[in-house]
Amino acid sequence: MRLLDLDKPRIVISALKGKTGKTLTSLTIALGLITHKKLRVQMFKIGPDFIDPTYHSSVTGRPSRNLDPYLQDPQRIIDRFITYTLDSDIAIIEGVFGLYDIAERESGLGETERVAELLKAPIILVLDAERTNRTIAKIVKKLSEENSNIRGLIVTGIVREVQYEKIVRELENTNIEALGYIPKDRSIEEIFKYRHLGLVPTLEKGYRRTLIEVLKNFTKYINIERILNIARSAPTLRCIGELEDFEHVQHRVKIGIIFDNAFTFYYPETLELCVNYADRLYIIDSTRTQSLPRDLDLLIIGGGFPEVLAEEISRNRPLLSDVRRFHYNDGLIYAECGGLMYLTDFIVYNNSQYDMCKIFEACTYMLNRPVGHGYVLGEIVHDCPIGSIGTHIRGHEFHHSRIYVRDSEARTYMRLIRGRGLGDGRDGLVKRRTFAQYTHIHPSSYNHIYKIINYAVSRGYSYERQ
């Protein structure tokens, strides 16, 4: 333990609710700071989000990190923030939902409010101005009376500048600054369109150049200088702690990761740990790679949207067959959510059926409404790679699918205290040395990658292809 001070500018971008333009505004500010002030910007996302951080990284060129009051205790949040901000000039923290919205019913603070308080970061609110003007200013003034940490306002969806000017006049003689606006623009609708789990991942779309051009145009409507001054007003963040560090392993394994346009749900820490722990790391494309590496010890399949590219995935029969062969030759497989769907017999999406790996005798059906959406608390009830019996796992789930299992060889290994999972209070399917669950795990909450590597070593991970 050591005394650690961080004197870095920082701001939290929040709102009254979701889908009001927090991500768009955060990215515009970040690009403005990079292009006009030549600053190194580190971005963070509050909550268990895989998608928004991909947009952050597209703009900053740096991995965006998650800060989550449910998955990480307060000290862990501070340690993570300091660790990943040290080599930057300024930090932008994008909130989740509304400022006071909570994910855990026992909490007295909203998730975004709680993180802002922990990090002593001033708050800038983003509000949608569609079909309104002065009412927005009235709302913000009332909120600022209760929370002096709210320092500024940016409005989105402005049709005419006169609309914004009315808001500015209403905020005169208050401690809330009008910091600019994002005009209503059809060019952003395609880039920032929503799918059932949120924004479409940037890796899948390949829109980075278009995104940057659109954001560059928007920076002229934002007062970057004033935002920087507000960020600089954040007091020194002092804590007694250690920079975030992960366990080290003595043994090295050969790891394969299915990472492509269909499987993008990996936290940066997960990938970084795989790089650190692997003797050799293979990146596998579910639609193009024809076979697994012959010396593979461990295959990891993250979440994503396999249903969207199900036709391309099902066409790649050589890889599907090779993953199945790897399983039956006692290769070690770990999968989450979309990866679990990939290991079933087939996926039914838009009234069409697409063959998958056929490891678990089960079928996946995509539904229009969320089946599991939120935080998970589970207890391991059968020994598995991520923990021994009695281990408690905090994670999260985002899925619109339901899996019907008819596999007599498979069993579940996690009892859910909170969450939906596979249903009936259970999650996690195991068959031979293949383990898959709906629950996503963040390594800063629980280093499951370290556990999986040790499991591979203790159970004998050397795999000879047949």
C-alpha positions in Angstrom: 0.0 0.0 0.0 1.2 3.5 -0.7 -0.1 7.1 -0.7 -0.9 8.1 -4.2 -2.0 11.5 -5.6 -3.5 12.0 -9.0 -3.8 15.6 -10.2 -5.4 15.1 -13.6 -8.3 17.0 -15.3 -11.4 14.8 -15.4 -15.1 15.1 -16.2 -18.2 12.9 -16.0 -20.7 13.0 -18.8 -24.2 12.1 -17.6 -27.9 12.7 -18.5 -31.4 12.3 -17.2 -31.9 9.0 -19.0 -30.3 6.7 -21.6 -30.4 7.4 -25.4 -30.0 11.2 -25.1 -26.6 11.4 -26.8 -24.0 10.8 -24.0 -21.8 8.7 -26.2 -22.0 11.2 -29.1 -21.2 14.1 -26.8 -18.4 12.3 -25.0 -16.8 11.4 -28.3 -17.2 15.0 -29.7 -15.5 16.4 -26.6 -12.7 13.8 -26.7 -12.0 14.6 -30.4 -12.0 18.3 -29.7 -9.5 17.9 -26.9 -7.3 15.7 -29.1 -7.4 17.9 -32.3 -7.6 21.4 -30.8 -5.7 21.0 -27.6 -3.3 18.1 -28.6 -4.2 16.2 -25.4 -4.0 12.5 -24.7 -7.5 11.6 -23.7 -8.3 8.5 -21.6 -12.0 7.5 -21.7 -14.0 5.4 -19.3 -17.5 3.9 -19.3 -19.5 3.4 -16.2 -21.3 0.0 -16.1 -20.8 -3.3 -17.9 -20.7 -2.1 -21.4 -18.8 -3.7 -24.3 -20.0 -1.5 -27.2 -19.7 2.2 -26.2 -16.0 1.6 -25.3 -15.3 0.5 -28.9 -16.4 4.0 -30.0 -14.2 5.6 -27.4 -11.2 3.7 -28.6 -11.9 4.5 -32.2 -11.5 8.2 -31.4 -8.8 8.2 -28.8 -6.7 5.2 -30.0 -6.5 4.0 -26.4 -8.5 1.1 -24.8 -11.5 2.5 -22.9 -11.9 1.1 -19.4 -15.1 0.2 -17.4 -15.8 1.4 -13.9 -18.6 -0.5 -12.3 -19.8 0.0 -8.7 -21.5 -3.4 -8.7 -18.5 -5.4 -10.1 -15.8 -3.4 -8.4 -15.6 -2.0 -4.9 -14.9 1.7 -4.3 -11.1 1.3 -3.8 -10.9 -0.9 -7.0 -12.7 1.8 -9.0 -10.2 4.5 -7.8 -7.2 2.2 -8.4 -8.4 1.4 -11.9 -9.0 5.0 -12.7 -5.5 6.0 -11.5 -3.8 3.1 -13.3 -5.3 4.0 -16.7 -5.2 7.8 -16.4 -1.5 8.2 -15.3 -0.1 8.3 -18.9 -2.9 10.6 -20.2 -3.6 14.3 -20.0 -7.3 14.2 -19.2 -10.0 11.7 -18.5 -13.6 11.6 -19.8 -16.0 9.2 -17.9 -19.2 8.4 -19.7 -22.1 7.6 -17.4 -24.8 5.0 -17.6 -28.5 5.7 -17.9 -29.4 8.8 -15.9 -27.3 10.5 -13.2 -29.3 9.1 -10.3 -30.3 5.7 -11.8 -29.3 2.6 -9.9 -28.6 -0.9 -10.9 -28.4 -2.4 -7.4 -31.6 -1.8 -5.3 -29.6 -1.7 -2.0 -27.6 1.3 -3.2 -28.5 4.8 -2.1 -26.6 6.5 -4.9 -27.0 6.3 -8.6 -24.2 4.5 -10.4 -22.9 7.5 -12.3 -23.4 9.8 -9.3 -21.5 7.3 -7.1 -18.5 7.1 -9.5 -18.4 10.9 -9.9 -18.3 11.3 -6.1 -15.5 8.7 -5.8 -13.4 10.3 -8.4 -14.2 13.9 -7.3 -15.1 14.7 -10.9 -17.3 17.6 -12.1 -20.4 16.5 -14.0 -21.6 17.8 -17.4 -25.2 16.9 -18.2 -26.4 16.0 -21.7 -30.1 16.6 -22.5 -32.1 16.0 -25.6 -33.7 19.3 -26.8 -36.2 17.9 -29.2 -39.4 20.0 -29.0 -38.3 21.9 -26.0 -35.9 24.7 -24.9 -36.3 26.7 -21.6 -37.7 23.6 -19.8 -34.3 21.9 -20.1 -32.6 24.8 -18.4 -35.2 24.8 -15.6 -34.6 21.1 -15.0 -30.8 21.5 -14.9 -31.0 24.5 -12.5 -33.2 22.4 -10.2 -30.7 19.5 -10.3 -27.8 21.8 -9.6 -29.4 23.0 -6.5 -29.2 19.5 -5.1 -25.8 18.6 -6.6 -23.2 21.3 -6.8 -21.0 19.0 -8.8 -23.1 19.6 -11.8 -21.2 22.3 -13.7 -22.4 22.4 -17.3 -25.0 21.5 -19.9 -24.7 20.3 -23.5 -27.9 19.8 -25.5 -28.4 17.5 -28.4 -31.0 17.4 -31.2 -30.9 21.2 -31.7 -32.7 22.1 -35.0 -32.1 25.9 -35.0 -29.6 28.0 -33.1 -32.3 30.2 -31.7 -33.5 27.2 -29.7 -30.1 26.9 -28.1 -30.0 30.6 -27.4 -33.2 30.4 -25.3 -31.6 27.8 -23.2 -28.4 29.9 -22.7 -30.4 32.9 -21.6 -32.3 30.8 -19.0 -29.0 29.7 -17.5 -27.6 33.2 -17.0 -26.7 34.1 -13.5 -26.5 30.5 -12.4 -23.5 28.2 -11.6 -24.4 26.1 -14.7 -22.7 26.9 -17.9 -24.2 26.3 -21.3 -21.2 24.5 -23.0 -22.6 24.0 -26.5 -24.9 21.7 -28.5 -25.0 18.9 -31.0 -27.2 19.8 -34.0 -29.8 17.4 -35.3 -28.0 15.7 -38.2 -29.2 12.7 -40.3 -25.6 11.7 -40.9 -25.2 10.4 -37.4 -28.4 8.4 -37.4 -26.8 5.5 -39.4 -23.6 5.6 -37.3 -25.4 5.7 -34.0 -28.3 3.4 -34.7 -29.3 1.0 -32.0 -29.6 -2.8 -32.1 -31.3 -4.8 -29.3 -28.3 -4.5 -27.0 -27.3 -0.9 -27.7 -25.2 0.7 -30.4 -23.8 -1.5 -33.2 -20.1 -2.3 -32.5 -17.7 -0.1 -34.5 -15.5 -3.1 -35.4 -18.5 -4.7 -37.1 -19.4 -1.6 -39.0 -16.0 -0.3 -40.0 -17.2 3.3 -39.8 -14.3 4.9 -38.0 -13.4 7.3 -40.8 -17.0 8.4 -41.2 -17.4 8.7 -37.5 -14.3 11.0 -37.1 -15.4 13.3 -39.9 -18.9 13.7 -38.4 -17.4 14.4 -35.0 -15.0 16.9 -36.4 -17.9 18.9 -37.7 -19.6 18.8 -34.3 -16.6 20.1 -32.3 -17.2 23.6 -33.6 -20.5 23.7 -31.6 -18.9 22.7 -28.3 -16.9 25.1 -26.0 -13.8 22.9 -25.6 -11.9 25.5 -23.7 -14.5 25.9 -21.0 -14.9 22.1 -20.7 -11.2 21.8 -20.2 -11.3 24.5 -17.5 -14.1 22.6 -15.7 -12.1 19.4 -15.9 -9.1 21.2 -14.5 -11.1 22.3 -11.5 -11.3 18.7 -10.2 -9.3 18.5 -6.9 -6.4 16.2 -6.4 -7.5 12.6 -6.0 -5.7 11.1 -3.1 -6.0 7.5 -2.0 -4.0 4.8 -0.3 -3.9 2.0 -2.8 -2.0 0.1 -5.4 -2.1 0.4 -9.2 -4.3 -2.3 -10.6 -2.3 -5.5 -11.1 -3.2 -9.0 -12.0 -1.8 -12.4 -10.9 1.2 -13.8 -12.7 1.4 -17.3 -14.0 4.4 -19.6 -14.2 3.1 -21.8 -16.9 2.4 -20.7 -20.5 -0.4 -22.1 -22.7 -1.3 -21.7 -26.3 -4.6 -19.8 -26.4 -7.0 -19.3 -29.3 -9.6 -16.5 -29.2 -12.5 -16.3 -31.6 -12.5 -12.5 -32.3 -14.2 -11.1 -35.4 -17.2 -9.1 -36.4 -19.5 -11.6 -34.8 -17.6 -12.0 -31.5 -16.5 -8.7 -30.2 -17.5 -8.7 -26.5 -14.1 -8.8 -24.8 -12.9 -6.4 -22.2 -9.5 -5.0 -22.9 -8.2 -6.6 -19.7 -9.4 -10.0 -20.9 -7.4 -9.7 -24.1 -4.4 -8.2 -22.3 -4.3 -11.1 -19.8 -4.5 -13.6 -22.6 -1.5 -11.9 -24.3 0.4 -11.9 -21.0 -0.4 -15.5 -20.1 -0.1 -17.1 -23.6 3.0 -18.8 -24.9 1.3 -18.2 -28.2 -1.9 -16.4 -29.0 -4.1 -17.1 -32.1 -6.9 -14.9 -33.3 -9.5 -17.0 -35.0 -12.3 -15.7 -37.4 -15.5 -17.7 -37.1 -16.4 -16.9 -40.7 -13.0 -17.3 -42.4 -10.6 -19.4 -40.4 -10.8 -23.0 -41.7 -9.3 -24.9 -38.8 -7.9 -24.5 -35.2 -4.1 -24.3 -34.7 -2.7 -27.8 -34.1 -1.0 -27.0 -30.9 -3.9 -25.2 -29.2 -4.4 -25.8 -25.5 -7.3 -23.4 -24.8 -10.1 -21.9 -26.9 -11.9 -18.8 -25.7 -15.1 -17.6 -27.3 -16.6 -14.3 -26.1 -19.9 -12.8 -26.6 -21.2 -10.7 -29.5 -23.9 -11.0 -32.2 -23.4 -14.5 -33.8 -27.0 -14.4 -34.9 -26.4 -11.4 -37.2 -23.6 -13.3 -39.1 -25.1 -16.7 -38.5 -25.3 -17.4 -42.2 -21.6 -16.8 -42.7 -20.7 -18.7 -39.6 -22.8 -21.7 -40.6 -21.2 -21.7 -44.0 -17.7 -22.2 -42.5 -18.3 -25.9 -41.8 -14.6 -26.8 -41.6 -14.1 -24.6 -38.5 -17.4 -25.8 -36.9 -16.3 -29.4 -37.4 -12.8 -28.6 -36.0 -14.1 -26.9 -32.9 -16.3 -30.0 -32.3 -13.3 -32.3 -32.9 -11.3 -30.2 -30.4 -14.0 -30.7 -27.9 -14.3 -34.5 -28.3 -10.5 -34.8 -28.1 -10.7 -33.2 -24.7 -9.6 -29.7 -25.7 -10.4 -27.0 -23.1 -13.1 -24.5 -24.3 -14.4 -21.5 -22.3 -17.3 -19.4 -23.8 -19.6 -16.6 -22.7 -23.1 -15.7 -24.0 -22.7 -15.5 -27.8 -19.9 -18.1 -27.5 -22.4 -20.4 -25.7 -24.8 -19.9 -28.6 -22.1 -20.8 -31.0 -21.6 -24.2 -29.2 -25.3 -25.3 -29.6 -26.8 -27.2 -32.5 -28.2 -24.2 -34.2 -29.5 -20.6 -33.9 -33.0 -19.6 -35.1 -33.0 -16.0 -36.1 -35.6 -14.1 -38.3 -37.4 -17.4 -38.9 -34.3 -19.1 -40.3 -32.2 -21.9 -38.8 -28.4 -21.8 -38.9 -26.1 -24.7 -37.9 -23.5 -24.1 -35.2 -20.9 -26.3 -33.6 -23.3 -29.0 -32.2 -21.2 -29.6 -29.1 -24.2 -29.1 -26.7 -27.4 -30.8 -27.8 -29.3 -27.6 -27.5 -31.1 -25.0 -29.7 -30.9 -21.3 -29.5 -33.9 -19.1 -30.3 -33.5 -15.3 -30.7 -36.4 -13.3 -29.2 -37.6 -9.7 -29.7 -37.4 -8.9 -26.0 -34.6 -9.2 -23.5 -34.4 -12.6 -21.7 -31.5 -11.7 -19.4 -30.4 -8.1 -19.0 -28.5 -6.9 -15.9 -26.2 -7.9 -13.2 -25.6 -11.5 -12.1 -24.6 -13.1 -8.8 -23.8 -16.8 -9.0 -22.4 -19.5 -6.9 -20.3 -22.3 -8.4 -21.9 -25.7 -7.5 -19.6 -27.9 -9.6 -15.9 -27.5 -9.9 -15.1 -25.7 -13.2 -12.3 -23.6 -14.7 -13.5 -20.3 -13.2 -13.7 -21.6 -9.6 -14.2 -24.3 -7.1 -17.5 -25.2 -5.4 -18.8 -22.3 -3.2 -17.1 -19.5 -5.2 -19.3 -16.5 -5.7 -19.1 -14.8 -9.1 -20.3 -11.3 -9.9 -21.0 -10.7 -13.5 -23.6 -9.4 -16.0 -25.7 -10.7 -18.8 -27.2 -9.1 -22.0 -29.1 -11.6 -24.2 -32.2 -11.8 -26.3 -31.9 -15.5 -26.7 -33.3 -18.5 -25.0 -31.5 -21.9 -25.1 -33.4 -25.2 -24.9 -31.0 -27.9 -23.6 -31.8 -31.6 -24.2 -28.2 -32.9 -23.7 -28.1 -35.7 -21.1 -24.3 -35.4 -20.8 -24.3 -31.7 -20.0 -24.9 -30.3 -16.5 -25.0 -26.8 -15.1 -22.3 -25.5 -12.8 -23.6 -22.2 -11.5 -26.6 -21.5 -9.2 -27.9 -17.9 -9.7 -28.7 -15.8 -6.7 -29.4 -13.0 -9.1 -29.9 -13.0 -12.8 -31.6 -15.1 -15.5 -28.9 -17.2 -17.2 -30.2 -20.4 -18.7 -33.4 -20.2 -16.6 -34.6 -21.9 -13.5 -31.9 -20.2 -11.4 -29.0 -21.8 -13.2 -26.3 -20.9 -15.6 -23.1 -22.5 -17.0 -23.2 -25.7 -19.1 -20.3 -28.2 -18.9 -19.7 -31.2 -21.1 -16.3 -32.9 -21.1 -13.8 -30.0 -20.9 -16.2 -27.4 -22.6 -17.6 -24.8 -20.2 -20.0 -22.1 -21.4 -22.3 -19.6 -19.7 -24.5 -16.6 -20.4 -22.7 -14.6 -17.6 -20.0 -12.2 -18.6 -17.1 -11.7 -16.2 -14.9 -8.7 -15.9 -11.3 -9.6 -14.9 -11.0 -6.6 -12.5 -14.0 -8.1 -10.6 -12.7 -11.7 -10.7 -9.7 -12.8 -12.7 -11.3 -15.8 -14.4 -8.6 -15.9 -17.1 -6.0 -16.6 -14.4 -8.3 -19.3 -13.0 -8.8 -20.9 -16.4 -5.1 -21.0 -17.1 -4.4 -22.7 -13.8 -7.2 -25.1 -14.4 -5.6 -26.0 -17.8 -2.3 -26.6 -16.2 -3.5 -28.6 -13.2 -5.7 -30.8 -15.4 -3.0 -31.3 -18.1 -3.4 -29.0 -20.9 -1.1 -30.5 -23.5 -3.3 -31.4 -26.4 -2.3 -33.6 -29.3 -4.4 -33.3 -32.4 -5.8 -36.5 -33.8 
